[in-house]
Amino acid sequence: MDALHPRLLVDRFAETFRFYRSVLPELAGATLSRGNAEGPYASWDVAGQGILALFDRAALASALGTDPAGAGPAGDGVMFVCRVGDVDAGYDLCLRHGAVPVSAPADRPAWGPGLRTAHLRDPEGTLVELQSY
């Protein structure tokens, strides 16, 4: 179970994919678990645990209905992903503690069987995804 992992939001998906596909096996013993250079998503695991994911920045913005430029002038570069037991309860908890809503809890069958997500920004503006599947 990959409870926590970084997800890099990238503009040059194919080039970034090829870089991590080339270096992660030797650097971290990681294997590609999903995706290819065509994108928009790819992930690597070590011993069944997610260690890194890539997501095409424009594809994510389109799915969330947000501006690809993100929160700042350079746009989002990373998203903190947290697997939770109940996306709706986690979303409400985060809002009560100062998070800014981006995308309300929603089922995302196109992203994976049984996947449900919500997106928020922490007080610093970092994009956070809560997910369950």
PyMOL commands that set and color helices and strands:
alter all, ss='L'
color gray80, all
select helices_A, chain A and resi 13-28+57-64+87-96
alter helices_A, ss='H'
color red, helices_A
select strands_A, chain A and resi 4-10+31-35+41-46+49-56+78-83+100-107+116-121+127-132
alter strands_A, ss='S'
color yellow, strands_A
deselect
rebuild
show_as cartoon
